[in-house]
Structures are given as structure tokens and as C-alpha cells.
Amino acid sequence: MHALIINPDLDSRIRLKQALNFVPEFKIVKMVSTLTEALQRLRAGESFGSVFVSTLFGHEVAREFIGQSKESAGGRESAYILTLSGGAKSIEVAADLSHGADGFLVEPFSVDALQKIYRLAVRVKKQFILARQKESLRLLMQEAADCIDHHAFSLSLVSLMLLLQQVSGKLNKALSI
């Protein structure tokens, strides 16, 4: 799984990357210092299983970024994890989770917590895939129903024309007698 770390603090970015190196499921880890650069990558189609967003940008700004990222080509299927540097208020974290964040991680980062984040990211991706499959199935079923309606209407017109021909033939015979 690929991961993207977004944090304005270089030391914090490096600590998280080092911790992620101990979790073999995170194969490629990229780092950026700005939300703008991260959004550009996601909009360009670069995809990441997990996107770690620092709350040093501010909780409101992080929420806005997550909302925009989930609409991007590369960010639709990502799990968005907020990284907190101590002192975060639980009310802010709850608001973050209700506005698009999938989880949070508190410094100091532990391998155990990162393995849980990996499992969360896998679950988020599965849910996205399932939702996409459900929508595809719904569209196929609607298309099939429309096709059946069209063919049923066509068949009923053919039946009606045959019936009219029979009635017309009988009427012509009755009139000619």
C-alpha cells in the first residue's frame, strides 16, 4: 500500500515515515509539506491507500482538504488519517471524524497503531469498492428493466398489429359476403 504524509513539520514527517518503514504493508511512503502539493498529486491521479494529514494545518483546513481530496481522481479510495501532536481536544477529533476523516493517529507513532491504520485503510477501500459495485449493479438492473420494457412494448405493438390484421381480414370477409 502506498502512503502519503502531509505535514508542515519536517521532523514529524520523518518520524512518521520511519515508523511506517516498520510496517511492511506500507511499501511506498511519500512526503509533502503542503496541502496544495498533496491535492495536486491526488488530482493528477496519484493514489495512496492511506493519506496522513497533520492537524498542524488546523482542523477546519484539514477537513476541507479531506473533502476536496475525496473528490479527486487519486483520493477517492484513500483512507484519511489525521495525525495529532498531543493536546488535541476530543471534540475537534470527533468533528474531524464526522466530516470525512477515517481515523486518527497520535504522536509518538507506534508500529501497532500503524498496523491498525493499515487494516482500517483496507476496510475503507473494500467499502468503496462495494459501494461502486452496488451502483454499477443498480445501473445495469435499470438498463435491463428499460430494455425489457422496450421489448415488451415492441412485442405488444406486434401483437396488436397481428390482431388488427385478423380482425381486418374477418371484417373484409364479412363485408364481401
C-alpha positions as CSV (number, residue, x, y, z in Angstrom):
1,M,0.0,0.0,0.0
2,H,1.2,3.5,-0.8
3,A,1.1,6.2,1.8
4,L,1.2,10.0,1.7
5,I,2.3,12.1,4.7
6,I,1.3,15.7,4.7
7,N,2.8,17.7,7.4
8,P,4.5,21.2,7.6
9,D,6.9,19.9,10.3
10,L,9.8,18.1,8.7
11,D,10.8,16.3,12.0
12,S,7.3,14.9,12.4
13,R,7.1,13.8,8.8
14,I,10.4,11.9,9.2
15,R,9.3,10.3,12.4
16,L,6.1,9.0,10.8
17,K,7.9,7.8,7.7
18,Q,10.4,5.9,9.9
19,A,7.6,4.3,11.8
20,L,5.8,3.4,8.6
21,N,9.0,1.7,7.4
22,F,8.5,-0.9,10.2
23,V,5.1,-1.9,8.8
24,P,5.8,-4.0,5.7
25,E,2.4,-3.4,4.2
26,F,3.3,0.3,3.6
27,K,5.5,-0.3,0.6
28,I,6.0,3.3,-0.7
29,V,5.8,6.3,1.5
30,K,5.9,9.8,0.1
31,M,6.0,13.1,2.0
32,V,4.9,16.6,1.2
33,S,4.9,19.7,3.4
34,T,1.7,21.5,1.9
35,L,-1.9,20.5,1.3
36,T,-1.7,22.2,-2.1
37,E,1.1,19.9,-3.2
38,A,-0.8,16.9,-1.9
39,L,-4.0,17.9,-3.6
40,Q,-2.2,18.4,-6.9
41,R,-0.8,14.9,-6.7
42,L,-4.2,13.4,-5.9
43,R,-5.9,15.4,-8.7
44,A,-3.3,14.2,-11.1
45,G,-4.4,10.6,-10.3
46,E,-1.6,9.6,-8.0
47,S,-3.3,7.3,-5.5
48,F,-2.5,6.3,-1.9
49,G,-4.1,3.7,0.3
50,S,-3.5,6.0,3.3
51,V,-3.2,9.7,3.5
52,F,-1.8,11.1,6.8
53,V,-2.9,14.7,7.3
54,S,-1.4,16.7,10.1
55,T,-3.7,18.8,12.2
56,L,-0.9,21.4,12.4
57,F,-2.7,22.9,9.4
58,G,-5.8,23.4,11.6
59,H,-8.7,21.1,12.0
60,E,-11.0,23.1,9.7
61,V,-8.4,23.3,7.0
62,A,-7.7,19.6,7.3
63,R,-11.4,18.8,7.0
64,E,-11.7,21.0,3.9
65,F,-8.7,19.3,2.4
66,I,-10.1,15.8,3.0
67,G,-13.4,16.8,1.4
68,Q,-11.7,18.1,-1.7
69,S,-9.3,15.1,-1.8
70,K,-12.2,12.6,-1.7
71,E,-13.5,14.2,-4.9
72,S,-10.1,13.8,-6.7
73,A,-9.1,11.1,-9.1
74,G,-6.4,9.7,-6.8
75,G,-8.1,10.3,-3.5
76,R,-11.5,8.6,-3.8
77,E,-10.4,5.3,-2.4
78,S,-7.9,6.6,0.2
79,A,-8.2,6.3,4.0
80,Y,-7.7,9.7,5.5
81,I,-5.8,9.6,8.9
82,L,-5.3,12.7,11.0
83,T,-2.0,13.0,12.8
84,L,-2.3,14.7,16.1
85,S,0.5,16.2,18.0
86,G,-0.8,15.9,21.6
87,G,-3.1,18.5,23.1
88,A,-5.9,17.8,20.6
89,K,-9.4,18.2,22.0
90,S,-11.7,15.2,21.7
91,I,-14.5,17.5,20.4
92,E,-12.3,18.5,17.5
93,V,-11.3,14.9,16.7
94,A,-15.0,13.9,16.8
95,A,-15.9,16.7,14.4
96,D,-13.0,15.6,12.1
97,L,-14.2,12.0,12.1
98,S,-17.8,13.1,11.3
99,H,-16.5,15.3,8.4
100,G,-14.6,12.8,6.4
101,A,-11.5,11.6,8.4
102,D,-11.4,7.8,8.7
103,G,-9.1,7.7,11.7
104,F,-6.5,9.4,13.7
105,L,-3.0,8.8,15.0
106,V,-1.3,10.5,17.9
107,E,2.4,11.1,18.3
108,P,4.5,9.3,19.3
109,F,3.7,6.9,16.5
110,S,3.7,3.2,17.2
111,V,4.0,0.2,14.9
112,D,0.9,-1.3,16.5
113,A,-1.2,1.8,15.8
114,L,0.1,1.9,12.2
115,Q,-0.8,-1.7,11.6
116,K,-4.4,-0.8,12.8
117,I,-4.3,2.1,10.4
118,Y,-3.4,-0.3,7.6
119,R,-6.3,-2.6,8.4
120,L,-8.6,0.5,8.5
121,A,-7.3,1.6,5.1
122,V,-8.0,-1.9,3.7
123,R,-11.6,-1.8,5.1
124,V,-12.2,1.7,3.7
125,K,-11.1,0.6,0.2
126,K,-13.3,-2.5,0.4
127,Q,-16.3,-0.3,1.4
128,F,-15.6,2.0,-1.6
129,I,-15.3,-0.9,-4.0
130,L,-18.5,-2.4,-2.6
131,A,-20.4,0.9,-3.0
132,R,-19.1,1.2,-6.5
133,Q,-20.2,-2.4,-7.4
134,K,-23.6,-1.7,-5.9
135,E,-24.0,1.4,-8.0
136,S,-22.9,-0.5,-11.1
137,L,-25.3,-3.3,-10.4
138,R,-28.1,-0.8,-9.9
139,L,-27.4,0.9,-13.2
140,L,-27.2,-2.5,-15.0
141,M,-30.5,-3.5,-13.5
142,Q,-32.1,-0.2,-14.5
143,E,-30.8,-0.7,-18.1
144,A,-32.1,-4.3,-18.2
145,A,-35.5,-3.1,-17.0
146,D,-35.6,-0.4,-19.6
147,C,-34.6,-2.9,-22.3
148,I,-37.3,-5.3,-21.1
149,D,-39.9,-2.5,-21.1
150,H,-38.9,-1.5,-24.7
151,H,-39.1,-5.1,-26.0
152,A,-42.4,-5.7,-24.2
153,F,-43.8,-2.6,-25.8
154,S,-42.5,-3.7,-29.2
155,L,-44.0,-7.1,-28.7
156,S,-47.3,-5.7,-27.7
157,L,-47.3,-3.5,-30.8
158,V,-46.6,-6.5,-33.0
159,S,-49.4,-8.5,-31.2
160,L,-51.7,-5.6,-31.7
161,M,-50.9,-5.4,-35.4
162,L,-51.5,-9.1,-35.9
163,L,-54.8,-8.9,-34.0
164,L,-55.8,-5.9,-36.2
165,Q,-54.9,-7.8,-39.3
166,Q,-57.0,-10.8,-38.2
167,V,-59.9,-8.6,-37.4
168,S,-59.5,-6.7,-40.6
169,G,-59.4,-9.9,-42.6
170,K,-62.6,-11.2,-40.9
171,L,-64.2,-7.9,-41.4
172,N,-63.3,-7.9,-45.1
173,K,-64.7,-11.4,-45.5
174,A,-67.9,-10.4,-43.7
175,L,-68.3,-7.4,-45.9
176,S,-67.7,-9.3,-49.1
177,I,-70.4,-11.9,-48.4
